[in-house]
Amino acid sequence: MKQKKRLTNRKRWVSYLYQKSNDEVDKNDRPINTFIKKRKLFYDPLAITSEEKYLSKQNKKEVVKRIEITMDRSIDEIGSRVEILGTMYSITRIWHNEVEKKMELSLAYVDNKKGTE
């Protein structure tokens, strides 16, 4: 039996992209960093290399997941978050593949001790 060929632009899994919004202010007129759900992200999971694990521990943000998505220039490391199966992740590294129009995101758990950061 012949398997169907999977197209390269078909991602199997769904996550959600959150973007930072500084529209809200607290009682002292300081901006509150809130993240608003922007859209769905379709992704494929990737394996984490041992080198990336080692380098992420030096930066004190342990990479727990890597995903591959379609190229999107609006995603950045500071102003974006990803939610997968109800768990929020911050983006620690972005790698662009211009030829294939793909991006690889390295994700770490959000540190809840610091509030929104």
WOMOMO-V655777 format. One record per backbone hydrogen bond with DSSP energy under -0.5 kcal/mol. NH is the residue of the N-H (numbers start at 0). CO is the residue of the C=O. E is the energy in kcal/mol with one decimal. If there is no record, write none. Layout:
BEGIN
NH:CO:E
NH:CO:E
END
This chain:
BEGIN
9:6:-1.1
10:8:-0.8
12:42:-2.2
14:40:-2.9
15:82:-2.1
16:38:-3.1
17:80:-2.8
18:35:-2.4
19:78:-2.4
20:33:-3.2
25:29:-2.2
28:25:-1.8
31:23:-2.6
32:30:-0.5
33:20:-1.9
33:31:-0.9
35:18:-2.7
35:33:-0.5
37:16:-3.4
38:16:-1.0
40:14:-3.0
42:12:-2.3
43:67:-1.7
45:65:-2.8
52:48:-2.0
53:49:-2.3
54:50:-2.6
55:51:-2.3
56:52:-1.7
57:53:-1.2
58:54:-1.2
59:56:-0.8
60:55:-2.0
63:106:-2.6
64:106:-1.5
65:45:-0.7
66:104:-2.2
67:43:-2.5
68:102:-2.7
70:100:-1.9
74:71:-1.2
79:75:-0.5
80:17:-2.4
81:88:-2.4
82:15:-2.5
83:81:-0.5
83:86:-2.4
86:83:-1.8
88:81:-2.8
89:107:-2.9
90:79:-0.7
91:89:-0.6
91:105:-2.9
92:105:-1.1
94:103:-2.5
96:101:-2.9
97:95:-0.6
100:96:-1.0
101:96:-1.8
102:68:-2.7
103:94:-2.7
104:66:-2.7
105:92:-2.6
106:64:-3.5
106:104:-0.5
107:89:-2.4
109:87:-1.2
110:116:-0.6
111:109:-0.9
113:110:-0.9
114:111:-1.2
115:113:-0.8
116:113:-1.0
END
